[in-house]
Amino acid sequence: MVGLRAAAAWYGLPVAPGPRIEVYTSVARRPTRHLQPLRGRLPGADIDSRERLGLRVTTMRRTILDCLAHLPRGEAERLWAYVSSRSLLSQAHLLEAIADRRGHRGTGQLRHFADLAGRGAANPAEVRLHEILRAAGLTQWRAGVPVKTPDGLIVARPDVLFEREKVAIELDGARAHGPDQFQSDRARQNRLVELGYTPLHFTWADLRDRAEQVVATVRRTLALAQPA
């Protein structure tokens, strides 16, 4: 049964491949040059019914939960940002997994993501943004709300959205984006503007070192964007 990074590759999840293919086994086995055994017996609900190249794979949900639990924190947080922005996993799924895995390695990390989910945040930067806004008395916003065209097409899911004023706040990561992501980001921003939204962008350095400036910028923008 293929799992973890190898299974994530089947689903196109943003997880780097490992040196070996991870496979679940019901008995203890030694790693080989190409295989990394994972000890455990999986319930049928966690096994995808489709075979791939003659192999069985953990379901997408089980794969995501395993990766969130066992990948290094930085990798797991990048995966959570991807997963939460696409509504692939809910806080309820995380809490259920925590209860099922009580006492097992990785549950602490799952609790971290359950906490983020409860706050409506995809990552610690969003948690920090939410704290800054609330401390400033700015509360009429929602997190992770999709912006749609009149015919229902989702064009963006801002990190924070002031729906009444049509102000969309997005946090920019420190890592350089590749050309495809850069193009996608520009297209998304243009669509927001076309739909009458004012986009604001902040970095982690803004949140960490310039919180007062972030609040001032948001306040000015909200004042200018007040509906007539």
Short mmCIF file of the C-alpha atoms (twelve columns), coordinates in Angstrom:
data_MODEL
# 
_entry.id   MODEL 
# 
loop_
_atom_site.group_PDB 
_atom_site.id 
_atom_site.type_symbol 
_atom_site.label_atom_id 
_atom_site.label_alt_id 
_atom_site.label_comp_id 
_atom_site.label_asym_id 
_atom_site.label_seq_id 
_atom_site.Cartn_x 
_atom_site.Cartn_y 
_atom_site.Cartn_z 
_atom_site.pdbx_PDB_model_num 
ATOM 1   C CA . MET A 1   0.000   0.000  0.000   1 
ATOM 2   C CA . VAL A 2   1.701   3.206  -1.188  1 
ATOM 3   C CA . GLY A 3   1.469   6.199  1.162   1 
ATOM 4   C CA . LEU A 4   2.972   9.499  2.312   1 
ATOM 5   C CA . ARG A 5   5.180   11.343 -0.244  1 
ATOM 6   C CA . ALA A 6   4.771   8.688  -2.915  1 
ATOM 7   C CA . ALA A 7   0.979   8.778  -2.610  1 
ATOM 8   C CA . ALA A 8   1.023   12.586 -2.578  1 
ATOM 9   C CA . ALA A 9   2.703   12.486 -5.987  1 
ATOM 10  C CA . TRP A 10  -0.218  10.459 -7.389  1 
ATOM 11  C CA . TYR A 11  -2.628  13.190 -6.308  1 
ATOM 12  C CA . GLY A 12  -0.488  16.085 -7.529  1 
ATOM 13  C CA . LEU A 13  -0.013  17.476 -4.028  1 
ATOM 14  C CA . PRO A 14  2.879   19.931 -3.530  1 
ATOM 15  C CA . VAL A 15  5.104   17.501 -1.621  1 
ATOM 16  C CA . ALA A 16  8.694   16.804 -2.607  1 
ATOM 17  C CA . PRO A 17  9.414   13.144 -3.433  1 
ATOM 18  C CA . GLY A 18  11.511  11.145 -1.008  1 
ATOM 19  C CA . PRO A 19  14.520  8.924  -1.719  1 
ATOM 20  C CA . ARG A 20  12.325  5.795  -1.414  1 
ATOM 21  C CA . ILE A 21  8.708   4.868  -2.101  1 
ATOM 22  C CA . GLU A 22  6.816   4.616  1.197   1 
ATOM 23  C CA . VAL A 23  4.670   1.483  1.495   1 
ATOM 24  C CA . TYR A 24  2.522   0.273  4.389   1 
ATOM 25  C CA . THR A 25  3.124   -3.290 5.548   1 
ATOM 26  C CA . SER A 26  1.409   -5.393 8.209   1 
ATOM 27  C CA . VAL A 27  4.718   -6.946 9.320   1 
ATOM 28  C CA . ALA A 28  8.106   -5.419 10.144  1 
ATOM 29  C CA . ARG A 29  10.369  -5.139 7.105   1 
ATOM 30  C CA . ARG A 30  13.746  -3.562 6.482   1 
ATOM 31  C CA . PRO A 31  14.103  -0.646 4.044   1 
ATOM 32  C CA . THR A 32  15.464  -1.509 0.639   1 
ATOM 33  C CA . ARG A 33  17.145  0.622  -1.976  1 
ATOM 34  C CA . HIS A 34  13.791  1.717  -3.385  1 
ATOM 35  C CA . LEU A 35  11.212  1.022  -0.653  1 
ATOM 36  C CA . GLN A 36  10.626  2.517  2.803   1 
ATOM 37  C CA . PRO A 37  8.279   0.267  4.845   1 
ATOM 38  C CA . LEU A 38  5.646   1.953  7.024   1 
ATOM 39  C CA . ARG A 39  4.372   -0.369 9.739   1 
ATOM 40  C CA . GLY A 40  0.602   -0.312 10.067  1 
ATOM 41  C CA . ARG A 41  -2.660  -1.886 8.991   1 
ATOM 42  C CA . LEU A 42  -4.987  0.538  7.213   1 
ATOM 43  C CA . PRO A 43  -8.790  0.421  7.379   1 
ATOM 44  C CA . GLY A 44  -10.529 -0.061 4.058   1 
ATOM 45  C CA . ALA A 45  -11.882 3.491  4.118   1 
ATOM 46  C CA . ASP A 46  -8.300  4.811  3.892   1 
ATOM 47  C CA . ILE A 47  -7.480  2.806  0.745   1 
ATOM 48  C CA . ASP A 48  -8.299  4.230  -2.675  1 
ATOM 49  C CA . SER A 49  -10.436 1.813  -4.669  1 
ATOM 50  C CA . ARG A 50  -8.486  2.511  -7.869  1 
ATOM 51  C CA . GLU A 51  -5.212  0.799  -8.664  1 
ATOM 52  C CA . ARG A 52  -2.321  2.712  -10.189 1 
ATOM 53  C CA . LEU A 53  0.239   0.690  -12.132 1 
ATOM 54  C CA . GLY A 54  -1.023  -2.327 -10.235 1 
ATOM 55  C CA . LEU A 55  -0.517  -0.653 -6.847  1 
ATOM 56  C CA . ARG A 56  -2.999  0.426  -4.188  1 
ATOM 57  C CA . VAL A 57  -2.669  3.913  -2.761  1 
ATOM 58  C CA . THR A 58  -3.963  5.605  0.367   1 
ATOM 59  C CA . THR A 59  -6.918  7.939  -0.242  1 
ATOM 60  C CA . MET A 60  -6.209  11.617 -0.772  1 
ATOM 61  C CA . ARG A 61  -7.556  12.475 2.692   1 
ATOM 62  C CA . ARG A 62  -5.427  9.807  4.410   1 
ATOM 63  C CA . THR A 63  -2.418  10.908 2.365   1 
ATOM 64  C CA . ILE A 64  -2.867  14.550 3.351   1 
ATOM 65  C CA . LEU A 65  -3.312  13.668 7.027   1 
ATOM 66  C CA . ASP A 66  -0.217  11.440 7.044   1 
ATOM 67  C CA . CYS A 67  1.872   14.126 5.350   1 
ATOM 68  C CA . LEU A 68  0.638   16.846 7.722   1 
ATOM 69  C CA . ALA A 69  1.492   14.598 10.662  1 
ATOM 70  C CA . HIS A 70  4.899   13.334 9.575   1 
ATOM 71  C CA . LEU A 71  6.558   15.778 7.180   1 
ATOM 72  C CA . PRO A 72  8.963   18.371 8.608   1 
ATOM 73  C CA . ARG A 73  7.013   21.386 9.916   1 
ATOM 74  C CA . GLY A 74  7.975   23.721 7.061   1 
ATOM 75  C CA . GLU A 75  6.908   21.263 4.376   1 
ATOM 76  C CA . ALA A 76  3.731   20.397 6.255   1 
ATOM 77  C CA . GLU A 77  2.799   24.081 6.575   1 
ATOM 78  C CA . ARG A 78  3.238   24.625 2.836   1 
ATOM 79  C CA . LEU A 79  1.003   21.620 2.210   1 
ATOM 80  C CA . TRP A 80  -1.598  22.951 4.676   1 
ATOM 81  C CA . ALA A 81  -1.652  26.301 2.859   1 
ATOM 82  C CA . TYR A 82  -2.363  24.453 -0.398  1 
ATOM 83  C CA . VAL A 83  -4.949  22.124 1.146   1 
ATOM 84  C CA . SER A 84  -6.850  24.745 3.129   1 
ATOM 85  C CA . SER A 85  -7.049  27.178 0.212   1 
ATOM 86  C CA . ARG A 86  -8.765  24.448 -1.811  1 
ATOM 87  C CA . SER A 87  -11.027 23.176 1.007   1 
ATOM 88  C CA . LEU A 88  -9.560  19.661 0.687   1 
ATOM 89  C CA . LEU A 89  -9.577  19.057 4.441   1 
ATOM 90  C CA . SER A 90  -11.657 20.491 7.275   1 
ATOM 91  C CA . GLN A 91  -10.997 21.036 10.956  1 
ATOM 92  C CA . ALA A 92  -13.459 18.212 11.657  1 
ATOM 93  C CA . HIS A 93  -11.291 15.805 9.624   1 
ATOM 94  C CA . LEU A 94  -8.221  16.894 11.594  1 
ATOM 95  C CA . LEU A 95  -9.938  16.493 14.969  1 
ATOM 96  C CA . GLU A 96  -11.207 13.041 13.988  1 
ATOM 97  C CA . ALA A 97  -7.690  11.994 12.957  1 
ATOM 98  C CA . ILE A 98  -6.247  13.332 16.230  1 
ATOM 99  C CA . ALA A 99  -8.746  11.260 18.223  1 
ATOM 100 C CA . ASP A 100 -7.989  8.134  16.168  1 
ATOM 101 C CA . ARG A 101 -4.216  8.588  16.522  1 
ATOM 102 C CA . ARG A 102 -4.123  9.527  20.191  1 
ATOM 103 C CA . GLY A 103 -0.699  8.733  21.601  1 
ATOM 104 C CA . HIS A 104 0.889   8.238  18.173  1 
ATOM 105 C CA . ARG A 105 3.699   10.256 16.666  1 
ATOM 106 C CA . GLY A 106 2.505   13.235 14.645  1 
ATOM 107 C CA . THR A 107 -0.653  14.070 16.595  1 
ATOM 108 C CA . GLY A 108 0.944   17.211 18.023  1 
ATOM 109 C CA . GLN A 109 1.557   18.525 14.544  1 
ATOM 110 C CA . LEU A 110 -2.016  17.699 13.530  1 
ATOM 111 C CA . ARG A 111 -3.224  19.720 16.556  1 
ATOM 112 C CA . HIS A 112 -1.235  22.671 15.224  1 
ATOM 113 C CA . PHE A 113 -3.110  22.534 11.927  1 
ATOM 114 C CA . ALA A 114 -6.440  21.971 13.647  1 
ATOM 115 C CA . ASP A 115 -5.770  25.173 15.580  1 
ATOM 116 C CA . LEU A 116 -5.002  27.037 12.340  1 
ATOM 117 C CA . ALA A 117 -8.182  25.663 10.798  1 
ATOM 118 C CA . GLY A 118 -10.196 26.825 13.807  1 
ATOM 119 C CA . ARG A 119 -8.821  30.329 13.299  1 
ATOM 120 C CA . GLY A 120 -9.607  30.257 9.587   1 
ATOM 121 C CA . ALA A 121 -5.890  30.511 8.797   1 
ATOM 122 C CA . ALA A 122 -3.724  28.622 6.353   1 
ATOM 123 C CA . ASN A 123 -0.407  29.430 8.049   1 
ATOM 124 C CA . PRO A 124 1.171   31.347 10.958  1 
ATOM 125 C CA . ALA A 125 1.392   34.519 8.845   1 
ATOM 126 C CA . GLU A 126 -2.382  34.550 8.497   1 
ATOM 127 C CA . VAL A 127 -2.739  34.014 12.255  1 
ATOM 128 C CA . ARG A 128 -0.496  37.048 12.795  1 
ATOM 129 C CA . LEU A 129 -2.535  39.143 10.325  1 
ATOM 130 C CA . HIS A 130 -5.767  38.182 12.082  1 
ATOM 131 C CA . GLU A 131 -4.266  39.144 15.467  1 
ATOM 132 C CA . ILE A 132 -3.119  42.519 14.151  1 
ATOM 133 C CA . LEU A 133 -6.505  43.334 12.651  1 
ATOM 134 C CA . ARG A 134 -8.439  42.277 15.755  1 
ATOM 135 C CA . ALA A 135 -6.103  44.216 18.082  1 
ATOM 136 C CA . ALA A 136 -6.778  47.315 15.961  1 
ATOM 137 C CA . GLY A 137 -10.533 46.833 16.257  1 
ATOM 138 C CA . LEU A 138 -10.926 45.805 12.624  1 
ATOM 139 C CA . THR A 139 -13.331 42.888 12.763  1 
ATOM 140 C CA . GLN A 140 -15.709 43.147 9.807   1 
ATOM 141 C CA . TRP A 141 -13.755 40.704 7.650   1 
ATOM 142 C CA . ARG A 142 -13.757 37.018 6.819   1 
ATOM 143 C CA . ALA A 143 -10.927 34.612 6.076   1 
ATOM 144 C CA . GLY A 144 -10.722 32.257 3.108   1 
ATOM 145 C CA . VAL A 145 -13.941 33.489 1.479   1 
ATOM 146 C CA . PRO A 146 -13.997 32.937 -2.300  1 
ATOM 147 C CA . VAL A 147 -14.519 35.862 -4.661  1 
ATOM 148 C CA . LYS A 148 -16.746 34.798 -7.543  1 
ATOM 149 C CA . THR A 149 -17.761 36.190 -10.902 1 
ATOM 150 C CA . PRO A 150 -21.495 36.860 -11.474 1 
ATOM 151 C CA . ASP A 151 -21.788 33.396 -13.041 1 
ATOM 152 C CA . GLY A 152 -20.250 31.693 -9.991  1 
ATOM 153 C CA . LEU A 153 -16.644 31.142 -11.127 1 
ATOM 154 C CA . ILE A 154 -14.144 31.432 -8.258  1 
ATOM 155 C CA . VAL A 155 -11.377 33.840 -9.271  1 
ATOM 156 C CA . ALA A 156 -9.615  34.237 -5.914  1 
ATOM 157 C CA . ARG A 157 -9.708  33.254 -2.262  1 
ATOM 158 C CA . PRO A 158 -8.045  36.153 -0.410  1 
ATOM 159 C CA . ASP A 159 -6.437  35.575 2.961   1 
ATOM 160 C CA . VAL A 160 -8.717  38.287 4.398   1 
ATOM 161 C CA . LEU A 161 -11.737 39.825 2.713   1 
ATOM 162 C CA . PHE A 162 -13.692 42.921 3.707   1 
ATOM 163 C CA . GLU A 163 -16.784 42.038 1.676   1 
ATOM 164 C CA . ARG A 164 -18.746 45.274 2.113   1 
ATOM 165 C CA . GLU A 165 -15.835 47.505 1.084   1 
ATOM 166 C CA . LYS A 166 -14.494 44.981 -1.461  1 
ATOM 167 C CA . VAL A 167 -10.962 45.048 -0.043  1 
ATOM 168 C CA . ALA A 168 -8.979  41.823 -0.479  1 
ATOM 169 C CA . ILE A 169 -5.792  41.247 1.527   1 
ATOM 170 C CA . GLU A 170 -3.238  38.674 0.408   1 
ATOM 171 C CA . LEU A 171 0.034   37.688 2.047   1 
ATOM 172 C CA . ASP A 172 3.063   37.221 -0.175  1 
ATOM 173 C CA . GLY A 173 5.479   34.431 0.692   1 
ATOM 174 C CA . ALA A 174 9.194   35.016 0.995   1 
ATOM 175 C CA . ARG A 175 10.116  32.377 -1.554  1 
ATOM 176 C CA . ALA A 176 10.370  33.479 -5.174  1 
ATOM 177 C CA . HIS A 177 7.543   32.237 -7.298  1 
ATOM 178 C CA . GLY A 178 8.157   30.387 -10.529 1 
ATOM 179 C CA . PRO A 179 6.960   31.909 -13.816 1 
ATOM 180 C CA . ASP A 180 3.697   29.946 -13.839 1 
ATOM 181 C CA . GLN A 181 2.775   31.008 -10.298 1 
ATOM 182 C CA . PHE A 182 3.817   34.589 -11.021 1 
ATOM 183 C CA . GLN A 183 1.567   34.670 -14.086 1 
ATOM 184 C CA . SER A 184 -1.311  33.110 -12.142 1 
ATOM 185 C CA . ASP A 185 -0.953  35.665 -9.336  1 
ATOM 186 C CA . ARG A 186 -1.027  38.599 -11.759 1 
ATOM 187 C CA . ALA A 187 -4.073  37.206 -13.576 1 
ATOM 188 C CA . ARG A 188 -5.896  36.700 -10.263 1 
ATOM 189 C CA . GLN A 189 -5.164  40.242 -9.161  1 
ATOM 190 C CA . ASN A 190 -6.408  41.636 -12.477 1 
ATOM 191 C CA . ARG A 191 -9.663  39.719 -12.144 1 
ATOM 192 C CA . LEU A 192 -10.161 41.096 -8.631  1 
ATOM 193 C CA . VAL A 193 -9.741  44.637 -9.946  1 
ATOM 194 C CA . GLU A 194 -12.147 43.931 -12.814 1 
ATOM 195 C CA . LEU A 195 -14.749 42.839 -10.276 1 
ATOM 196 C CA . GLY A 196 -14.350 46.075 -8.313  1 
ATOM 197 C CA . TYR A 197 -12.086 44.802 -5.513  1 
ATOM 198 C CA . THR A 198 -9.060  46.646 -4.118  1 
ATOM 199 C CA . PRO A 199 -6.209  44.177 -3.484  1 
ATOM 200 C CA . LEU A 200 -3.642  44.782 -0.749  1 
ATOM 201 C CA . HIS A 201 -0.451  42.766 -0.384  1 
ATOM 202 C CA . PHE A 202 1.683   42.370 2.737   1 
ATOM 203 C CA . THR A 203 4.745   40.274 3.578   1 
ATOM 204 C CA . TRP A 204 5.770   38.484 6.760   1 
ATOM 205 C CA . ALA A 205 8.266   41.305 7.368   1 
ATOM 206 C CA . ASP A 206 5.360   43.789 7.245   1 
ATOM 207 C CA . LEU A 207 3.446   41.775 9.834   1 
ATOM 208 C CA . ARG A 208 6.492   41.277 12.049  1 
ATOM 209 C CA . ASP A 209 8.117   44.719 11.888  1 
ATOM 210 C CA . ARG A 210 5.537   47.164 10.560  1 
ATOM 211 C CA . ALA A 211 2.205   46.176 12.088  1 
ATOM 212 C CA . GLU A 212 1.168   49.805 12.654  1 
ATOM 213 C CA . GLN A 213 1.784   50.595 8.994   1 
ATOM 214 C CA . VAL A 214 -0.260  47.544 7.970   1 
ATOM 215 C CA . VAL A 215 -3.188  48.756 10.079  1 
ATOM 216 C CA . ALA A 216 -2.871  52.328 8.764   1 
ATOM 217 C CA . THR A 217 -2.855  51.099 5.163   1 
ATOM 218 C CA . VAL A 218 -5.907  48.933 5.736   1 
ATOM 219 C CA . ARG A 219 -7.778  51.775 7.445   1 
ATOM 220 C CA . ARG A 220 -7.028  54.238 4.619   1 
ATOM 221 C CA . THR A 221 -8.043  51.733 1.983   1 
ATOM 222 C CA . LEU A 222 -11.292 50.882 3.771   1 
ATOM 223 C CA . ALA A 223 -12.110 54.593 4.091   1 
ATOM 224 C CA . LEU A 224 -11.550 55.159 0.373   1 
ATOM 225 C CA . ALA A 225 -13.525 52.035 -0.524  1 
ATOM 226 C CA . GLN A 226 -16.601 52.843 1.567   1 
ATOM 227 C CA . PRO A 227 -19.684 52.192 -0.592  1 
ATOM 228 C CA . ALA A 228 -21.644 55.280 -1.595  1 
# 
